Amino acid sequence: MKFVQLEQVRLAYEDIGRDTDPAFVLIRGLGTQLTDWSDAFIEGLLAQNLRVIRFDNRDVGLSTHFNQPIKPNLKRIASGEDTAPYTAYDMAADVMSLMNALSIERAHIFGISMGGMIAQIIAAKYPLRVLSLCSVMSSSGRSGLPGPSPQAQQALMRESDEASSADEIIKQTAEDMVIFGSPGYPETLQQRLARAGASYARSYDPMGVAYQMAAIVAAGSRIELLNSIAVATTVIHGKEDALIPLACGEDTAKSIANAVMIAVTGMGHNIPDALVPEMLSIVANHIDRVAQPEDSAVKGSTSVKR
C-alpha cells in the first residue's frame, strides 16, 4: 500500500503494472474500498496490458477521514439550505491530483456507481487528461429518474446501532449484499461474509459514508456536463440493478455523444467474480474502440449482453 499527500487529503492507492502501459484508473462507489475490486478483475486488466491504478476515496478505507461529528442533512443540502463539506467535484479533483503525483498524463477512467459520477465529471472537466470513460452502474443525476427499490432504499439508509457488535454489522452487510447483488451471478453466504469481514477489519466509518452521500447530492444533475463529453464512452449497467435502475444508465448514455450503452442481463449493483469475464470482455472491446475511433457507434446506441 502506498500513500500520497494531496492538498486536502492523503490518499491510499496501489499502482500495478508497467509504467509504459496505458493507465486505467478505477474509482469505487459509495463507502467501498480499493480492496473491493476483485483480484480476478485486476489480473484480467493487467493481462490486457493496462497499468491499473486503484485507490480509496476520501472518507473511506485508509485515505483521509474527516471525522465530522454531525450527520449531514441530505434534504437541506439538496434544497441549497445547507452546504456539504465537499462535493463529487472535489473527489474528481482528488483523482487528477493523484494522476499528477504519479506523472500520468492521460488515463482510461472506469468508475462504478458514485465512482461513475466522479468519472463523468473528470471526463467533462479534464478532457485532455482522459483517454476514455467507462461509466458503470451509475446515473446522470437527472431529476425524475427512477430511484432504488424499497428494499435497496432501506438497506442504503440503514443506520447501525452503536451497540451493534462487529459480527452483527458484518452479518447485516452480507445480507444487504443480496439486495444490491446480481441475481444472475449470486454469491454464497461464505463469500459475502468474507468480503464484509475484510472490509470491516480494514476500515469501518459510517459517518464517512454519509458525507460521501452528501457529496453526491451536493453535486446535483450532471446533464450539461454529460452533453459536453467528447471522449470515447461506454456506459455499462445491470438490467437487474435494484439501487440505481437501468433507466439511469440509459439516460447517461443518451446524454453523451457517441456513447455505447451495454445492458447486462443478470447484473445488479456489483461485479461478482462470476461476472468478471464478461466485464473484462466489455473492457477489451471498449479499449479496441478507443484505438479505432472511426468505428465508434452512433449516439445512444445500445448493446444488450445476454
GIDA-V938011 format. One record per residue. N is the residue number from 0. PHI is phi in degrees with one decimal (none if undefined). Layout:
n & phi
N & PHI
N & PHI
This chain:
n & phi
0 & none
1 & -119.1
2 & -134.1
3 & -133.5
4 & -90.6
5 & -99.8
6 & -62.1
7 & -107.3
8 & -138.8
9 & -109.4
10 & -102.7
11 & -88.6
12 & -151.3
13 & -130.7
14 & -120.9
15 & -118.0
16 & 112.0
17 & -85.7
18 & -60.8
19 & -82.1
20 & -85.6
21 & -58.0
22 & -77.2
23 & -129.2
24 & -93.4
25 & -101.6
26 & -120.8
27 & -78.1
28 & -95.1
29 & -51.6
30 & 70.4
31 & -105.5
32 & -112.2
33 & -59.3
34 & -71.9
35 & -78.1
36 & -73.3
37 & -70.5
38 & -58.9
39 & -62.9
40 & -68.1
41 & -61.5
42 & -63.0
43 & -66.2
44 & -67.3
45 & -62.7
46 & -66.8
47 & -91.1
48 & 61.3
49 & -115.2
50 & -92.0
51 & -97.9
52 & -114.3
53 & -131.0
54 & -155.0
55 & -90.4
56 & -61.2
57 & -56.4
58 & 72.1
59 & -150.4
60 & 61.9
61 & -101.2
62 & -79.9
63 & -57.8
64 & -109.6
65 & -82.5
66 & 50.2
67 & -68.8
68 & -82.1
69 & -117.5
70 & -69.2
71 & -67.8
72 & -94.0
73 & -64.0
74 & -64.6
75 & -68.7
76 & -67.0
77 & -62.6
78 & -84.6
79 & 88.8
80 & -73.2
81 & -121.8
82 & -112.5
83 & -85.3
84 & -59.7
85 & -157.6
86 & -125.3
87 & -62.0
88 & -67.7
89 & -66.6
90 & -69.1
91 & -65.5
92 & -64.6
93 & -58.7
94 & -63.6
95 & -62.2
96 & -66.9
97 & -64.4
98 & -60.6
99 & -61.4
100 & -63.2
101 & -95.8
102 & 57.1
103 & -97.9
104 & -74.9
105 & -140.9
106 & -151.1
107 & -76.4
108 & -113.5
109 & -126.2
110 & -125.1
111 & -113.1
112 & 56.0
113 & -57.0
114 & -62.7
115 & -66.8
116 & -65.9
117 & -63.4
118 & -62.1
119 & -60.8
120 & -62.2
121 & -60.5
122 & -62.8
123 & -83.4
124 & -88.0
125 & -129.8
126 & -60.7
127 & -72.9
128 & -100.4
129 & -116.1
130 & -80.7
131 & -166.7
132 & -128.6
133 & -120.5
134 & -102.0
135 & -119.7
136 & 43.3
137 & -123.6
138 & -150.2
139 & -84.9
140 & 81.5
141 & -63.6
142 & -63.0
143 & 96.1
144 & -69.9
145 & -63.8
146 & -102.7
147 & -62.3
148 & -65.6
149 & -54.5
150 & -64.8
151 & -66.3
152 & -61.9
153 & -62.8
154 & -66.7
155 & -63.9
156 & -94.7
157 & -62.7
158 & -106.5
159 & -74.7
160 & -66.0
161 & -59.6
162 & -86.3
163 & -65.6
164 & -80.4
165 & -58.3
166 & -62.9
167 & -67.2
168 & -66.8
169 & -63.9
170 & -62.6
171 & -64.6
172 & -60.7
173 & -64.0
174 & -68.4
175 & -66.1
176 & -61.1
177 & -68.3
178 & -63.9
179 & -82.7
180 & -73.6
181 & -101.1
182 & -57.5
183 & -79.8
184 & -137.3
185 & -67.0
186 & -104.3
187 & -74.3
188 & -58.9
189 & -60.9
190 & -63.4
191 & -67.9
192 & -64.8
193 & -64.6
194 & -68.5
195 & -63.5
196 & -66.6
197 & -65.4
198 & -65.7
199 & -62.6
200 & -65.4
201 & -77.3
202 & -170.2
203 & -132.0
204 & -149.6
205 & -61.9
206 & -68.7
207 & -61.7
208 & -63.0
209 & -62.1
210 & -76.7
211 & -64.4
212 & -63.1
213 & -62.5
214 & -63.7
215 & -68.1
216 & -60.5
217 & -65.4
218 & -73.3
219 & 67.9
220 & -70.5
221 & -112.6
222 & -55.8
223 & -62.7
224 & -63.8
225 & -61.5
226 & -63.1
227 & -93.4
228 & -70.4
229 & -117.1
230 & -77.4
231 & -58.9
232 & -131.3
233 & -120.5
234 & -105.6
235 & -118.5
236 & -149.7
237 & -79.8
238 & -71.4
239 & -112.2
240 & -73.6
241 & -86.3
242 & -92.3
243 & -121.9
244 & -58.3
245 & -52.8
246 & -56.6
247 & -69.5
248 & -68.4
249 & -62.3
250 & -67.6
251 & -59.9
252 & -63.0
253 & -67.9
254 & -90.0
255 & -114.9
256 & -58.2
257 & 64.5
258 & -70.9
259 & -98.7
260 & -102.1
261 & -122.4
262 & -99.9
263 & -103.0
264 & -66.0
265 & 86.9
266 & -91.3
267 & -106.8
268 & -106.3
269 & -163.7
270 & -124.9
271 & -68.0
272 & -55.6
273 & -65.5
274 & -93.1
275 & -57.8
276 & -56.5
277 & -63.0
278 & -66.1
279 & -64.4
280 & -65.2
281 & -63.2
282 & -62.0
283 & -61.0
284 & -65.2
285 & -63.0
286 & -63.5
287 & -62.5
288 & -65.6
289 & -64.4
290 & -72.8
291 & -128.5
292 & -60.1
293 & -67.2
294 & -94.8
295 & -57.4
296 & -80.2
297 & -76.1
298 & -56.1
299 & 78.0
300 & -65.7
301 & -131.2
302 & -125.3
303 & -107.8
304 & -85.4
305 & -113.6
